[in-house]
Amino acid sequence: MDDLTGFQRDALYVIAGLDEPNGLEIKAELDEYYTQEIQHGRLYPNLDTLVNTGLVRKGAHDDRTNAYTVTKRGEREIDARREWEAEYVSLSE
């Protein structure tokens, strides 16, 4: 996962947190987090990168809409990233 951009990592996390989201659902979640609206020209090439790296699977919701799911490899990469983060960041109350 170290070769992903922060935006790609955020998109991967969003996909992992939703049930087979389509691109517009992913965009809506990212729009809530980022201060500037996410353009389609930014989103879809980055989703394709996640698919091409084997972290995400793209399937069909219907004839016009794709559905995205995190692969087992993607799940392992998220787990490894979270473990690495936990070594450096601890949240205390």
Residue pairs with C-beta under 8 A, 6 or more apart in sequence:
1 9
1 12
1 55
1 77
1 78
1 80
1 81
3 53
4 12
4 49
4 50
4 53
4 55
5 46
7 30
7 42
7 46
8 46
8 49
8 50
9 81
10 30
10 33
11 26
11 30
11 43
11 46
11 47
11 50
12 50
12 55
12 56
12 70
12 74
12 77
12 78
13 78
14 21
14 26
14 29
14 30
15 21
15 26
15 50
15 56
15 68
15 69
15 70
15 74
16 70
16 74
16 75
16 78
17 29
18 25
18 26
18 29
20 59
20 61
20 67
20 68
20 69
21 29
21 67
21 68
22 61
22 65
22 66
22 67
22 68
23 40
23 43
23 44
23 47
23 65
23 66
23 68
26 43
26 47
26 68
27 38
27 40
27 43
30 38
30 43
31 37
31 38
47 56
47 58
47 68
50 56
50 68
50 74
51 57
51 58
51 68
54 71
54 73
54 74
55 70
55 71
55 73
55 74
55 77
56 68
56 69
56 70
56 71
56 74
57 68
57 69
57 70
57 71
58 66
58 67
58 68
59 66
59 67
59 68
59 69
60 66
60 67
61 67
70 78
